[in-house]
Amino acid sequence: MSVLLVSALVASFLSPAGASASGCSGVASDFDADGHPDTVVAAPYATVGGVFRAGEVTVRYGTGRTERLSQEGRDAPETGDAFGSAVAAGDFDGDGCADLAVGASEEFLGARKPGADGNGVVHLFHGSSRGLRPGKVLDVTGFGRRAAGDRFGAALAAGQLDGDKADELVIGAPGLGVGGGIGVYGVRGRGPYTLGKASPWIAQDALSTDEFGAVVATGDFDGDGRDEVAVGAPGDGGPRSGAGSVTILDLAARQAGLYTQDSPNVKGSAEKWDHFGAALATGDFNADGRDDLAIGVPGEDLDANVRALDYGAGAVNVLYGSRRGLSALGSEMWTQNTRGVVGQARYADRFGTALAAGDFNGDGDDDLAVGAPGESAVQVLAGTRSGGLTSNHNVLIPHGRDGFGAALAPLRRADGALDDLLVGSPDHGTVVLLGGAVHEGSYPGLSARRLRQLGSGPTGSLYGYALLP
């Protein structure tokens, strides 16, 4: 299927006719101010201008136009830059148009060092009535740090951290200093800065293998109108290497809360290579006006006979928001062994590798999609106003044998009624769309009957590695 044909398909499925193109719409992921949501598919291993694994990002505007972004023309692409290692959308300049941030985590600021991790950069593109236009290029030297093997831009998240009109950008740098860190960009009245586990008000022990900042997300867990930052460190664990942790940062209050599977009221127990925090998704699963947090644990073993070095069956921990912020009280742990959940947990399923929260059934509360690429499937749990996520009517959507579910992203319909789901299979280089459907109550809304192929990329390009919105 041609790129232009795929774009037209997306437009017809998602967009109303006759939308105005004048001024910025304020619609999330509307980069060209036409009122239609646009989609972004990253291929960080794409060959660009003959350069191997330089990376590129495909933007499909709601009107059907397609644009490919890369470092070609603004910063010469180099082998292994991995442009598209992460993507995030937000209104970073406060003009009402969605902007795009693209990580190139393996870019070197100087000469490439064979075998070393990249320094990393983040490219900003600003939305306008003509689409995306290039903006600043960020790196750690603009955040008061000296460049090293930081992998700056390995993860990205937009959020409303300070309560002003513009969004702020959180940048994961899992190689920063000892143990990793994050960069914070755009906070009102403050220049760009970094935080790590050893920052005075975070005060956690740090090891070089922690990968703090490998995953980042934002959410308003206490309902005060400002987002907090969730930072995954899937390599954390001290003597239990790779057990994983998640830290919640309230940047305004300068408070940090650490969660592991050994934390009080968090289900499960921290074990080597669980990788708790390898995926994060925020959504309001119980419609109480506060965000909740789903945490992927794709290395979780559920079988006593699992073989050494096998991938995990996987699990997802869910913590709910409250007036005091995120709380482990009433937390949940979901696996394919959970009573009522469709499917069967098997080692190597990697359930929880990717997560996406969205209102897929249009009832006003968020539902949760869980990727299990080892099973080539997506599990969907419905949210409810009576207690959050439920196994009632959950669905398992398998597709092919190509790692389906390794990347997920919710896509809001242009009319705002409900969300659809983008699903990537980067090893195979394909992206599909699962259409939502209005169905109030504990019905997830997504179904294999509404699966549409959206496009594919060259073999080995990791097309679909990261998705937006």
N, C-alpha and C positions, 0 to 999 in steps of 0.2 A: 504494500500500500504506500502511495507517495506521501511525502510530508504534507503537501498542500491538501490532499484529499483527507488525511487524518485531521488536519486543522479544521477543515470544513465540518467534519463529523462532530468534533468537540463543540464547535460553535452552534450547530443545529440542536445538539442535545442539551446544551447548557444555557443558551442565550435567548432573550426575547428579541423580537424583531423591532427595528426602528429606534434603537437606543441612541441617545444623543451623544455626540463626541465633543461637546463644548465644556471646558472646565474640568476640574478634577472631581471624581464622583464620590470619593471616600469609601468605595467598595474595596474590601480586602483583596489583594492580589490583582487589582485593576491597574496595570502599568501604563495604559494608553488612554485613560480618562473617558472611555466609552460606556461605562456602566456595566461591562461584562467582566466576570472573573477570568483571569488568564492563568495558564499553567506553565510550570517550569520543570524540565527534566534534565538532570545532570548526567554527564558521561565523563567522569574524571580521567579515564584511560583512553579517551579518543585521540586519534592521531590528527594533528592540526598543522597544516602547511608542511607535511612530511615529517613532523616532529612526533616521535613516539610518546604516548601517554602524557601529552601536554594538557589535554582536557578541554571540553567545551560544554556549553549549556544551551539547550534549545528552549526558546520561549514561544509558546503558542498563544497568540492573542485571541480573544473571544470572537473577533470578527473573521477569523480564518487565516490571518497573516502569520507567518512563521519567521522567527529571527534566531540566528545562532550567534551566541556570544563566546568569545575566547580572548586570550591575551594577545592575539595577533593584531597588530596595528597600534597598540598602546603600550605593551610591554612584551618584548619578543618571547614567544613560547619556547620553553626548553624541555628537554626530555625529562619526564617524570614530575612535572610541576603539579599535576592533579588539580587543575582548575575545575571546580565543581565538586570538591571534596565535601562541601556543605553549602546549603543555600538557605536564605531567610528573607521574608518579605515584611516590610513595615514602612510606615510613613516617617522616614528619618529626618526630613526637613520641614515637616508640618504643613505642607501645602495641599493636603488632601489627596494627593496621588500616591499610590503605593510605589515604594522603591524596592530594589533588590540588592542583597548582599551575597557575594559569591566567594567562598574560600578557595584558596590554592595552597593547601597546607604543606606541600613539598617544594614550593618555590624557594630558591636560595637568593639571598640579597647580594651575595658576591659569587665567587666561583663555586661551582658544584663540588661537593665533597662525596666521592663515591662511598656508598655504604652508610652514609650518615642520614639522619632525619633532616627534613627541610626546615628552614626558618619559618616560612609561611607568610602569606599576605592575604588581605581581604579586599576585593574590588567592590566599590559601591556604584550602582547604576540608579539614576533618578527617573521616576516616571514623569510623563508629560503627555500632551495631546497627540504627540507624534511617536509615543512609545518610549522605551528606555534610552537614556543617554548617559555616557560615562561620567563618573564622579571621581571621588578620591580613591587612592589606594592606601590601605592602612597596613602597618606592620608594627612590631613591638617597639621599635625605636621611637615611634610617636607616642608610646605609652610609658616612656621613661625607663625602658629596659634595653639591655644590650642583646642583640640577636644571637641566638644559639640554635640548637635543634629543637625549637619550641613547638613546631607544627601548628603555628598560629593560624586559625581558620579551619581547624579540623572539625569544629562544631560551631553552629550559629543559632541564635534565637533572638527574636525581636520582642520587646515588651514595653509596657508603660510603667517605667520605674520611678518617675519623679512627678507625675500628675500634670505635666504640661501637654501642649497640643501634639508635639512630636513624639515618635517612638524612639526608644534607645536600643542599642545593639549589644548583645552579650556574645563574646568571642571565646570559644574554647581553644586552649593551648596546652594539650596534655603533656608536652615536653618542657614546659616553662619551669626553670629553676629546678628544684628538687621536688618531684611528685606531681608537677603540673600546675595549671592555673587558668584564670579567665581574664579577659580584657573587657572593660566596660566603656562604651563609647556613647557620647551624646547626652549625658546627664546635665541638666540645667545648672549653670554656674560652676561647672567643674570640668577640667580637661580630662582626656582619656587616662585611665589608670588600670592597674592590674591587681588581682588578688590571688593568693595561693593558700594552701593548707597552713603554711607557717605565718600568714598575716596575723598580727597581734590579736584581733578580735575573732579570728577563726580558730587559731591555736590548736591545730591538729598535728600529730606526728606525721612526718612525710618520708616516703621512700621513693626512689627513682622509678619504681614500677607501678605506682599508684594510678597514673593516668587521670588525675583530677582535671576535669575539663574536657574529657573525651566525648561527653554528652552534656548538653545544656538545654534547659527549658525555662519558661517563665509562666507564672500564674499568680492570681490574686487569691491566696489561700485563706486570708482573713477577712476579705470583703471590704477593705478600706479604700478601694479605688486605685491602689498602687500594686504593681506586681512584685512578687519576690522571685528569686532565682534559684532553680534547682540545678545542682551540679553533680553529675555522675562521675564516679571514680571506679570503674569496673575492675581495675587491677589492684585495688586496695585490699588490705586484709592482714598485713603484718605476717605472722607465721603461717596464716591460712591464705597463701598467695592466691589472689584473684577472687576472693570471696566477694569483694565489692562493697561500695558504700554510696550513699547519696547525701549531700549536704544542702540544706535550705538556707539561703542567705537573704536576710532583710537588710538591704543596703542602706536605707535611711536610718534605721535603728541600730545598725552595726551589730546585728545579732546573727548567730549561726546555730543551726540544729543539725546534728548528725544522726543518720538512720542507717542501720544494717539489719540483717536478719537476726542478729542477737539483741537488738534494741527491745525494750519492754513493749509488749503488745504487738510487735511485728511478727507475723506468722513465718514459720520456717526456722532454720538455723544456718548460720554462716559456715560454709564449707569451701574448701579449695575449689577454685575455678567455677564457682557459681556465676560470677560476673553480674551480681546485683548492681543495677544502675547502668547496664549496657544499652538500655533504651528508656526514654521518658516520654510521657504524654500527659498534658493537663486538660481537664474538662470538668464540667459540672454534672456529675453522674446522678445526683439526687435533687437537682434544681433548687438548691437553697441559696443561690447567689454567690457561693464561694467555690473557687476551683478546687478540684481534687487531683491527686497525682497517681498515675499508673507507672509502675517501675518494672522493667523487663529483667528477668533472671534467666537468660537462655541456657546457662550452663547447669541449671538445677538438675540433680540426679534424682529420679523417682523409683529406680529399680536397684535393688541390692546387688544384682548380678551385672551391673554395668561394667564394661570393660575399661581398663585404664586407657586414658587419652581419647576416649570417645567423646563426641559432643554430648551435651545434656539433652534430656527430654524437654526441660524448660518450664518456667513458671512466670506468673505476674503477681506482684504485690500491689495492693491499692490502699492508699492512705487518703483520708477525707479531710477537707477543710473545715475550720471552725472559727468562731469569733477570735480565738487566740492563735489562729494560724493552723498549719497542717498538724494533724494529730494521728497517732497510731491507735488510739482507742477506736474500736470498731473496724479495724483494718481487715483486709481480706487477702487471701492467697488463692489464685486461680491456676489450675493445671487441667490437663485433659483427663486426669484421674478424679477431679472434683465431681461430687455427686451431681448428676443432671447435665454435665457438660458433654456434648456430642464428641465422639472420637475416642482414640486410645493413645495414651502417652507411651512413646517409644523413644529410646535413646537416639540421639541425633536429630530429633524433630526441631529442636531449638525454638520451641514455643516462647514467645516474648522477645525475639530478635528485633522486631519492629512493632511500634504501637501507634495508633491514631485514635483520637477522640473526636466525635462529631455527632450531630443530631441526624442520624441516618433514617429515622422514621418520622421526623417532623413533629414530635410531641412536646418539644420544649426542654427536654433534658438530653444530655449527651450519652451516647453509646460508645463502646470500646471495641475497636478492631485490633486483633492480635495476629501478627505474622508468625507462621511456623514454616520457614523456608525448607527445613529438612523434610517436611511432609508435603511441601509445595501446596500450602493451604493457608487460608485466613479464617480465624475464629471470630465470631461477633457476639458480644454480650450486650444486652439492652440495659439502659439506665432506667430507673424508676423514681418517682417522687416519694415513694414509700420506704426507701431504704437504699437507694443507689443501684449498683449493678446486680443483676440477677441471672441465674442460669435458665430461667423460664424462656422457652422458645429460642434458645441460642442456636446459631447455625454454624456449620463448618463448610467452607467453600473451597474445595480443591480445584486445582487447575494445572494440568500438564505435569511435567516432572523436571522443571527447570528452576527451582528455587523461588517459585511464586510466593510472595509475602515477605521478601527480604527488605522491602522499603514500602512505606505506606504514607498517605497524606489525605486528609479530608478536603473536599472541594465544595464550597458553598454554592448552591444554585444562584443564578442571577436574580431570581425573584425572592431569595432569602427564605424560602419555605423549608428547606432541608438540605442535607449534605449528601454528596456522592463520595466515593472512595477511589483514589488512585492507588494502584498496586504495581510495584516494580519487581522485575525478575532480572537483576543486573547481570548475573552470570550468563544468562541467555540473551540479554539485551532487549527486553520487551517491557511495555507498560500497557496495562488495561485499566478500564474504568468500570467499577461496580456501581450501578445506579441505585440510589435510595428510593424508598417508596413510603408514602404517608400511611402510618399504621400506629395508632396511639396505644400506649401501654407497653407491655414487656415483649415487644416484637422488634427485632433489630432493624428491619427495613431493607437490609441488603440481601441480595439473592444472586445465585449463579445465573438465573434466568435473565438478569439485566447486566450481563458482562459484555463489554465491548472492547475489542482490541483497538488501542490508540496509536500504536506505532512501534518501531523497533530501530535499533542502532547496530553498527558494525560489531561483529563478534570480537570480544575482548575489550570493548570500549567501556564496559560497565554502565551502559545506557540504562537509566532508571535507578542508579545508586542513591540519588537524593531527589526528592520530589517536593513541589510546592503547588498550591499553598499548604 
